[in-house]
Amino acid sequence: MKTVTDRFLTYIKQPTASEEGSAHFPSTKGQLQFALALAEECRQMGLTEVEVDKYGYVYATLPATWEKAPVIGWIAHMDTSPDAPGQGVMPHIVQSYDGGIIPLNGITLSPEVFPSLRDYIGDTLITTDGTTLLGADDKAGIAEIMTAAEYLLAHPEILHGKIRIAFTPDEEIGRGADHFDVKKFGADFAYTMDGGKLGELEYENFNAARAVIHIQGKSVHPGTAKNLMANAALIGTEIASLLPEKEIPAKTEGYEGFFHLCSFEGNVSEATLTYLIRDFNSDTFAHRKNLLELIVERKNIQYPNAITLELRDEYYNMSSQIQDHMEIIELAKKAMELCGITPIVQPIRGGTDGARLSFMGLPCPNLFAGGLNFHGPYEYIPVSSMEKAVEMLVKIAELGTSLDFKKKM
């Protein structure tokens, strides 16, 4: 049997960054190549119903050893973030981490900057070499699912129900559930292995919307511009200044929502602002969108018909879909506790495929995969966290035999 570490180190060598704005699905060829390789590994391992569909989703089945149990799904995504280089990943392995500074190429991984490192003194850490991301988000999740499945195949004496497995493309660009076939997947409920540090268990996430504000200015010679020029870039700064200055990502935490200005491009003639709007509460989420609409409406009075607003919802808080199925949260908590893991139940200040899948009829909370400092060269993962994740998945499968879920559907 391969270890979870062996698998992880193999998977991160595959360049699978997704690409924002791509007209293709998956958005990059590397993801499809990785999907085909994973499917072949599933077949060789002995999983059944292995398929790569036309959209690049990998589906497979771990057959039941106890047919009366509910069908549980395990899901992870294949793509890595386009926010940092993901090709040519050269992992750095730190044996028995001593709590000090880890030198990398051009940067250092320091516990003064990243205090989480102190939680893993004595552990083996896998870091980047300082020039790329690592890919623990979410190749750690894939490695853990594959290793747990192989373990259960090798131990048929462990009673468990049917386990459905899926690996999805393009999660990092918000398209991971676009073509997911919930009916074909056939699980009663599922877990995404897409969380961070050891013990994370999440079933609340942001309600999310994206706003694009386009401003059409009026450019004339600045020497004769009085009462004529309409500077689109300046109008953009006026709009930005009308939003609450403390309700931004850098000044919020926990259940606090925000407006995130993620891009501002412009000049005198035209400007475009792109905002991410996030809030856990549906009422205050609606208020945030209404506030932006009101600001644009009033600015269009000041600058007649110069501003357009495109506003679309992206995903919603899965909590409303999980509340009637809290037994699947208790199942995960109990599995963790039996594996010596302290559950950390917290909201996701972001979103996962599981949020959208929950609204598609597949209740799907999120579990830790073990990585930290995602999407950049400071990313790292403790080997012990991956090993515990495998242990937890096996225990979830085992405990699922006693879960009375289907009767509540």
C-alpha positions as CSV (number, residue, x, y, z in Angstrom):
1,M,0.0,0.0,0.0
2,K,1.1,3.5,-0.8
3,T,1.3,6.0,2.1
4,V,-0.7,9.2,2.1
5,T,2.6,11.0,1.9
6,D,3.8,9.1,-1.1
7,R,0.6,9.9,-2.9
8,F,0.7,13.6,-2.0
9,L,4.2,14.0,-3.2
10,T,3.3,12.4,-6.5
11,Y,0.1,14.4,-7.0
12,I,1.7,17.8,-6.4
13,K,4.1,17.2,-9.3
14,Q,1.1,17.5,-11.6
15,P,0.4,21.1,-12.8
16,T,-3.3,21.6,-12.4
17,A,-3.9,25.3,-11.8
18,S,-7.3,26.4,-13.0
19,E,-7.7,29.5,-15.2
20,E,-10.1,32.3,-14.5
21,G,-12.0,33.3,-17.7
22,S,-11.2,30.2,-19.7
23,A,-13.9,29.1,-22.1
24,H,-13.1,25.4,-21.5
25,F,-14.2,23.0,-18.8
26,P,-12.0,21.9,-17.2
27,S,-10.4,25.3,-17.6
28,T,-6.9,23.8,-18.1
29,K,-5.6,20.6,-19.8
30,G,-3.5,19.7,-16.7
31,Q,-6.6,19.0,-14.7
32,L,-7.9,16.6,-17.3
33,Q,-4.6,14.8,-17.5
34,F,-4.6,14.5,-13.7
35,A,-8.2,13.2,-13.8
36,L,-7.2,10.4,-16.2
37,A,-4.3,9.4,-14.0
38,L,-6.4,9.3,-10.9
39,A,-9.1,7.2,-12.7
40,E,-6.4,4.7,-13.7
41,E,-5.1,4.6,-10.1
42,C,-8.7,4.0,-8.9
43,R,-9.1,1.0,-11.3
44,Q,-5.7,-0.5,-10.4
45,M,-6.6,-0.2,-6.7
46,G,-9.8,-2.1,-7.2
47,L,-12.5,0.6,-7.0
48,T,-15.5,0.1,-9.2
49,E,-17.7,2.3,-11.4
50,V,-14.7,4.4,-12.3
51,E,-15.4,7.1,-14.8
52,V,-14.0,10.4,-16.1
53,D,-17.0,12.2,-17.6
54,K,-16.9,14.7,-20.5
55,Y,-16.4,17.6,-18.0
56,G,-13.4,16.0,-16.3
57,Y,-15.1,14.9,-13.1
58,V,-13.7,11.6,-11.7
59,Y,-16.3,9.3,-10.2
60,A,-15.6,5.9,-8.4
61,T,-17.1,3.5,-5.9
62,L,-15.8,1.7,-2.9
63,P,-18.2,-1.2,-2.7
64,A,-20.0,-1.8,0.6
65,T,-19.3,-4.5,3.0
66,W,-22.6,-3.7,4.8
67,E,-25.4,-3.0,2.3
68,K,-27.8,-1.6,4.8
69,A,-25.7,1.5,5.5
70,P,-26.3,4.9,3.9
71,V,-24.2,5.8,0.9
72,I,-21.5,8.3,1.9
73,G,-19.6,10.6,-0.5
74,W,-16.0,11.7,-0.3
75,I,-15.1,14.7,-2.5
76,A,-11.9,16.7,-3.2
77,H,-10.9,19.1,-6.0
78,M,-8.1,18.6,-8.4
79,D,-7.2,22.1,-9.4
80,T,-4.8,24.4,-7.5
81,S,-5.2,28.2,-7.2
82,P,-4.1,30.4,-10.1
83,D,-3.0,33.0,-7.5
84,A,0.5,31.6,-7.3
85,P,2.7,29.4,-9.6
86,G,1.7,25.8,-9.5
87,Q,4.1,24.2,-12.0
88,G,7.4,22.7,-11.1
89,V,6.5,22.2,-7.5
90,M,9.6,21.1,-5.5
91,P,8.6,20.1,-2.0
92,H,10.9,20.6,0.9
93,I,10.6,18.0,3.7
94,V,11.5,19.1,7.2
95,Q,12.0,16.1,9.5
96,S,11.3,16.6,13.2
97,Y,10.6,20.3,13.0
98,D,12.4,22.1,15.8
99,G,10.2,25.2,16.0
100,G,12.7,27.5,14.2
101,I,12.8,29.5,11.0
102,I,12.6,27.4,7.8
103,P,14.8,28.9,5.0
104,L,13.4,28.6,1.5
105,N,14.4,30.2,-1.8
106,G,14.2,33.9,-1.2
107,I,11.8,33.7,1.7
108,T,11.6,32.2,5.2
109,L,8.8,30.3,6.9
110,S,8.9,31.8,10.4
111,P,6.8,31.0,13.5
112,E,7.0,34.7,14.3
113,V,4.9,35.4,11.2
114,F,3.0,32.1,11.1
115,P,2.4,31.1,14.7
116,S,0.6,27.9,13.6
117,L,4.1,26.4,13.0
118,R,4.5,26.1,16.8
119,D,1.7,23.5,16.9
120,Y,3.7,21.1,14.9
121,I,7.1,21.0,16.7
122,G,8.5,17.5,16.3
123,D,6.4,16.7,13.3
124,T,7.5,16.2,9.7
125,L,6.5,19.1,7.6
126,I,6.2,19.4,3.8
127,T,6.7,22.9,2.6
128,T,7.3,24.6,-0.8
129,D,10.8,25.5,-2.0
130,G,9.7,29.2,-1.8
131,T,8.9,29.7,-5.5
132,T,5.5,28.0,-6.0
133,L,2.5,27.0,-4.0
134,L,2.5,23.5,-2.5
135,G,-0.9,22.2,-3.7
136,A,-2.2,20.8,-0.4
137,D,-5.4,22.6,-1.4
138,D,-6.6,20.2,-2.4
139,K,-4.3,17.4,-3.4
140,A,-3.9,16.5,0.3
141,G,-7.7,15.8,0.3
142,I,-7.3,13.6,-2.8
143,A,-4.3,11.7,-1.3
144,E,-6.3,11.1,2.0
145,I,-9.4,9.8,0.2
146,M,-7.4,7.5,-2.0
147,T,-5.4,6.1,0.9
148,A,-8.5,5.6,3.1
149,A,-10.2,3.8,0.2
150,E,-7.2,1.5,-0.3
151,Y,-7.0,0.7,3.4
152,L,-10.7,-0.3,3.4
153,L,-10.2,-2.4,0.3
154,A,-7.4,-4.2,2.1
155,H,-9.5,-4.7,5.3
156,P,-12.8,-6.2,4.2
157,E,-13.5,-7.2,7.8
158,I,-14.3,-3.5,8.5
159,L,-18.0,-3.1,7.9
160,H,-19.0,0.0,6.0
161,G,-21.6,1.1,3.5
162,K,-21.0,2.1,-0.1
163,I,-18.6,5.0,-0.5
164,R,-18.9,7.2,-3.6
165,I,-15.8,9.2,-4.5
166,A,-15.5,12.2,-6.7
167,F,-12.7,14.5,-7.7
168,T,-13.8,17.8,-9.2
169,P,-12.1,20.4,-11.5
170,D,-12.1,24.2,-11.2
171,E,-13.1,24.6,-7.6
172,E,-10.7,27.5,-7.1
173,I,-12.4,29.6,-9.8
174,G,-15.9,28.9,-8.4
175,R,-17.0,26.4,-11.1
176,G,-16.3,23.1,-9.3
177,A,-20.0,22.1,-8.9
178,D,-21.2,23.5,-12.3
179,H,-21.5,20.1,-13.9
180,F,-21.4,17.8,-10.9
181,D,-24.0,15.0,-11.4
182,V,-25.6,14.6,-8.0
183,K,-28.1,12.0,-9.2
184,K,-25.4,9.8,-10.8
185,F,-23.2,10.3,-7.7
186,G,-25.9,8.7,-5.7
187,A,-24.7,9.5,-2.2
188,D,-27.1,10.2,0.7
189,F,-24.7,12.8,2.0
190,A,-21.0,13.7,1.5
191,Y,-18.0,15.4,2.9
192,T,-15.6,17.7,1.0
193,M,-12.0,17.1,2.2
194,D,-11.0,20.8,1.6
195,G,-10.5,22.3,5.0
196,G,-7.3,23.5,6.7
197,K,-5.7,22.5,9.9
198,L,-6.3,19.3,11.9
199,G,-9.8,19.1,13.4
200,E,-11.6,21.6,11.2
201,L,-15.3,20.8,10.7
202,E,-17.3,23.3,8.8
203,Y,-21.0,23.5,7.8
204,E,-21.5,27.3,7.7
205,N,-20.0,29.4,4.9
206,F,-20.5,32.9,3.5
207,N,-23.4,33.9,1.3
208,A,-21.5,35.3,-1.7
209,A,-22.1,37.7,-4.5
210,R,-19.9,39.5,-7.1
211,A,-20.4,43.1,-8.2
212,V,-18.9,44.6,-11.3
213,I,-19.2,48.4,-11.5
214,H,-18.4,50.0,-14.8
215,I,-18.1,53.8,-15.1
216,Q,-18.1,55.7,-18.4
217,G,-16.3,59.0,-18.0
218,K,-15.9,62.1,-20.2
219,S,-12.4,63.0,-21.1
220,V,-11.6,66.5,-22.3
221,H,-8.4,68.5,-22.1
222,P,-7.6,69.3,-18.5
223,G,-6.9,72.9,-19.3
224,T,-10.5,73.4,-20.4
225,A,-12.2,70.8,-18.3
226,K,-14.2,72.9,-15.9
227,N,-17.8,71.7,-15.7
228,L,-17.1,69.3,-18.6
229,M,-14.8,66.5,-17.5
230,A,-16.2,63.4,-15.7
231,N,-13.1,61.5,-14.4
232,A,-14.2,57.8,-14.3
233,A,-11.3,56.9,-12.0
234,L,-12.2,59.6,-9.5
235,I,-15.9,58.6,-9.6
236,G,-14.7,55.1,-8.8
237,T,-12.9,56.3,-5.7
238,E,-16.0,58.2,-4.6
239,I,-18.1,55.0,-4.8
240,A,-15.4,53.1,-2.9
241,S,-15.4,55.7,-0.2
242,L,-19.1,55.4,0.4
243,L,-18.8,51.8,1.6
244,P,-18.1,51.1,5.3
245,E,-14.4,51.4,5.7
246,K,-14.1,48.8,8.5
247,E,-16.1,46.2,6.7
248,I,-13.2,44.9,4.6
249,P,-11.4,41.5,4.8
250,A,-8.4,43.1,6.7
251,K,-10.6,44.3,9.5
252,T,-13.2,41.5,9.9
253,E,-13.2,38.0,11.4
254,G,-15.5,35.2,12.6
255,Y,-19.1,35.9,11.5
256,E,-18.4,39.4,10.3
257,G,-19.1,40.1,6.6
258,F,-17.3,42.4,4.2
259,F,-17.0,44.2,0.9
260,H,-13.8,43.3,-0.9
261,L,-12.5,45.5,-3.6
262,C,-10.5,42.9,-5.5
263,S,-9.7,44.9,-8.6
264,F,-9.9,48.6,-9.8
265,E,-8.8,49.4,-13.3
266,G,-9.4,52.8,-14.8
267,N,-8.5,56.1,-16.3
268,V,-10.3,59.3,-17.1
269,S,-12.4,57.7,-19.8
270,E,-13.6,54.6,-18.1
271,A,-13.1,52.5,-14.9
272,T,-14.2,49.2,-13.6
273,L,-14.4,48.1,-10.0
274,T,-15.0,44.5,-9.0
275,Y,-16.3,43.7,-5.5
276,L,-16.8,40.5,-3.6
277,I,-19.7,40.7,-1.2
278,R,-19.7,38.3,1.7
279,D,-22.0,37.7,4.7
280,F,-23.1,34.7,6.8
281,N,-26.6,36.1,7.5
282,S,-29.0,36.2,4.6
283,D,-30.7,39.4,5.8
284,T,-27.5,41.4,6.1
285,F,-26.2,39.8,2.9
286,A,-29.3,41.3,1.1
287,H,-28.6,44.6,2.9
288,R,-25.1,44.7,1.5
289,K,-26.3,44.2,-2.0
290,N,-29.0,46.8,-1.6
291,L,-26.5,49.3,-0.2
292,L,-24.3,49.0,-3.3
293,E,-27.3,49.3,-5.6
294,L,-28.4,52.5,-3.7
295,I,-24.9,54.0,-4.0
296,V,-24.8,53.4,-7.7
297,E,-28.4,54.8,-8.1
298,R,-27.5,58.0,-6.3
299,K,-24.2,58.4,-8.2
300,N,-26.1,58.1,-11.5
301,I,-28.1,61.1,-10.4
302,Q,-24.9,63.0,-9.9
303,Y,-23.3,61.7,-13.1
304,P,-26.3,60.9,-15.3
305,N,-26.3,57.3,-16.6
306,A,-22.5,57.0,-16.3
307,I,-22.5,53.9,-14.1
308,T,-23.7,50.4,-14.6
309,L,-23.8,47.6,-12.0
310,E,-23.7,43.9,-12.7
311,L,-24.6,42.0,-9.5
312,R,-24.9,38.3,-9.2
313,D,-25.0,35.7,-6.4
314,E,-22.4,33.0,-6.4
315,Y,-23.3,30.7,-3.6
316,Y,-25.1,30.6,-0.3
317,N,-24.6,29.5,3.3
318,M,-24.9,25.7,3.4
319,S,-26.1,25.9,7.1
320,S,-29.7,26.1,6.0
321,Q,-29.4,22.8,4.1
322,I,-27.4,21.0,6.9
323,Q,-29.7,21.9,9.8
324,D,-32.1,19.1,9.1
325,H,-29.2,16.6,8.9
326,M,-27.1,17.4,11.9
327,E,-26.5,13.7,12.4
328,I,-23.8,13.9,9.7
329,I,-22.0,16.6,11.7
330,E,-22.2,14.4,14.8
331,L,-20.9,11.5,12.8
332,A,-17.8,13.5,11.8
333,K,-17.3,14.8,15.3
334,K,-17.5,11.3,16.8
335,A,-15.1,9.9,14.2
336,M,-12.6,12.7,15.0
337,E,-12.9,12.1,18.8
338,L,-12.4,8.4,18.4
339,C,-9.2,9.1,16.4
340,G,-7.9,11.4,19.1
341,I,-8.7,14.6,17.2
342,T,-10.4,17.6,18.8
343,P,-13.1,18.9,16.5
344,I,-12.9,22.6,15.6
345,V,-16.4,23.5,14.5
346,Q,-16.2,26.9,12.8
347,P,-17.6,28.9,9.9
348,I,-15.8,28.9,6.6
349,R,-14.8,32.5,5.7
350,G,-15.1,31.5,2.1
351,G,-16.9,28.8,0.1
352,T,-16.5,25.2,-1.0
353,D,-18.0,22.9,-3.6
354,G,-19.9,21.5,-0.7
355,A,-21.9,24.7,-0.3
356,R,-23.3,24.5,-3.8
357,L,-23.7,20.8,-3.7
358,S,-25.8,21.1,-0.5
359,F,-28.2,23.4,-2.4
360,M,-28.2,20.8,-5.2
361,G,-29.7,18.2,-2.8
362,L,-26.4,16.7,-1.5
363,P,-25.8,17.7,2.2
364,C,-22.0,18.2,2.1
365,P,-20.1,19.7,5.1
366,N,-16.3,20.3,4.9
367,L,-13.6,18.5,6.8
368,F,-9.9,19.3,7.3
369,A,-7.3,18.1,4.9
370,G,-4.4,19.4,7.0
371,G,-2.7,22.2,5.0
372,L,-2.0,25.7,6.1
373,N,-1.2,29.1,4.4
374,F,-2.9,28.0,1.1
375,H,-2.4,29.7,-2.3
376,G,1.2,30.8,-2.0
377,P,4.8,30.0,-1.3
378,Y,4.3,29.9,2.5
379,E,2.0,26.9,2.2
380,Y,2.9,23.8,4.3
381,I,1.3,20.6,5.6
382,P,2.2,18.4,8.6
383,V,2.4,14.7,7.6
384,S,0.7,13.7,10.9
385,S,-2.4,15.7,9.9
386,M,-2.7,13.8,6.6
387,E,-2.4,10.5,8.4
388,K,-5.0,11.5,10.9
389,A,-7.3,12.5,8.1
390,V,-7.0,9.1,6.6
391,E,-7.8,7.5,10.0
392,M,-10.8,9.8,10.3
393,L,-12.2,8.8,6.9
394,V,-11.9,5.2,7.8
395,K,-13.7,5.7,11.0
396,I,-16.5,7.8,9.3
397,A,-17.1,4.8,6.9
398,E,-17.2,2.4,9.9
399,L,-19.5,4.5,12.0
400,G,-21.8,5.2,9.0
401,T,-23.2,1.6,9.4
402,S,-25.1,2.7,12.5
403,L,-26.4,6.0,11.0
404,D,-30.1,6.2,10.4
405,F,-30.0,8.8,7.7
406,K,-32.2,7.6,4.8
407,K,-35.3,7.5,6.9
408,K,-35.0,11.2,7.5
409,M,-34.8,12.1,3.8
